[in-house]
Amino acid sequence: MKPAHWLAVLVGLSTMSEIQVVSAQNAGPSVSIAFVGDIMLAEGPGKVVKSGRDPFAPFSAILNTADIRVGNLECVVATKGTPEPDKPFTFRASPRTLDVLKRHFDAVGLANNHSGDYGPIAFAQMLDLLDSRSIGYFGGGRDLQQAHRPLLIERHGLRIALLGYDEFLPRSFEADVDKPGIAWSEDEQVKLDIVRARTVFHADLVIPVMHWGWEDEPEASARQRQLARAMIDAGADAVVGGHPHVTQNVEQYRGKPIIYSLGNFVFNGFTEPANITGWLLRLELDRQGARAWRTFTAHIDHEGIPHPAAGAAELCWKRGQQTATRCDATPG
């Protein structure tokens, strides 16, 4: 890792210590979750793994401080299937990439517009491969019911439910009663799933992870804002999103964070500065919901590998603040 990258990591870890101090001052258990955006392990990143290198290594120090590590798997991992004929870009990664993924992530979201690129046969094979590596997944399943079932993870006495939904075509990737696939976003079903995560699956905390919005748009759309608020009104403790291939604005609604887009994380093929800039979100929660969060900015190189960006204007928030501020600024 370059000296500038080490500096970025050290500064970030210092800020995380401040977040942990805030946590210690509050009674009760807490849990930290690291979320990243699009992870595409075909093409350039796949070649990196094949060569014996680890595309996540530059961020391992930051990832390893979190209790739970979550990313959006923006490809299918399989050897079977055939590419969708009408899609200009289809991504299928080798199963060898899962050993590297397992090293750094506890769970991946599957609800996106590329996990079905090679059809339901490849999607089903991916589920088997993820199960064989004990990598959790959500937003997809062997049938419609499983696709909408939350992934439950317990840490420090807290039970966290992760849900995932896609809003970007093709909808043909959606699971059915007898077909593997993803969870599609329909407002009433999403709200019901959030309620059921608490009443049926007894979750203490519920976080939907969305694949939504328009590509290359730095501001969330009216649709994103409407649905984010509806999910929080239904009981979500935070909303995290991706898909636009850029980071988007952030909001607090009823004291709960909405991170509309984390942008790319491991992804090659982009050259514009906005597309090769992504966020790792560190979110800390207790039984009352989110108590603090901050971003770590990633700069993605030509191979699709993310590196901590030294000197980036990171965002921080602590419970009680109306809005997020720069991490080096005095909270308002």
Secondary structure by P-SEA (a helix, b strand, c coil): ccaaaaaaaaaaaaaaaaaaaaaaaccbbbbbbbbbcbbbcccaaaaaaaacccccccaaaaaaaccbbbbbbcccccccccccccccbbbbbcccaaaaaaacccbbbccccccccccaaaaaaaaaaaaaaccccccccccccccccccccccccbbbbbbbbbccccccccccccbbbbbbbbaaaaaaaaaaacccccccbbbbbbbccccccccccaaaaaaaaaaaaacccccccccccbbbbbbbcccbbbbcccccccccccccccccbbbbbbbbbcccccccbbbbbbbbccccccccccccbbbbbccccccccccccccc
